């Protein structure tokens, strides 16, 4: 299972939110590059970079941060937040993203999402399936839909999507453990989807359990910043 630390960006700073609430913003570093280099120096290979300003603005905002991290580290970066147009997609890839996560557009404009899957390939486009009470949320989690997360993922699996990042918003940033039951249900209901767990991961035991469930990756943010998971011990797990 891939270990994928997260860096969320607001105003060029490395921050974390609780349950996606912008009012709960806590800044951990004013230099995201230093954080990314720390991950790289520890033996990490992947990074989940989220443009929270972009998610709110409905267009990419912090592409310069992506550019810096991609050019000054060897981390394999997946990038999300504010990708709404073909220009945003091209900007993300041209700025150094190896993969991009598409959430809001996948929920609101399936035709465009399928177009991007076909044009760029399922290895480069990750389905973002963030949910609250099982319902898909969009626009930086500021809006909700009536789409059930499991059927949402099943539909895109049939259309060729390969990866899905699933965040239970009520778990995110709370350090109370991930949505194990939801992930188990998704893995049982899908055949080929590579599930990346995100939100609530708090301890090494959580990471081990996600691996045992069959998750392809685990995105870890606040637990690293708050020290409930030691980065060295995480690397020593050799997931």
Buried (B, 14 or more C-beta within 10 A) or exposed (E): BBBBBBBBBBEBBBBBBBBBEBEEBEEBBEEBBEBBBBBBEEEBEBBBBBBBBBBBBBBBBBBEBBBBBBEEBEBBBBBBBBBBBEEBBEBBBEBBBBBBBBBBBBBBEBEBBBEBBEEBEBEBBBBBBBBBEBBBBBBBBEEBBEBBBBEBBBBBBEBEBBBBBBBBBBBBBBBEBBBBEBBEBBBEEBEEBBBBBBBBBBEBEBBBBBBEBBBBBBBBBBBBBBEBBEBEEBBEEEB
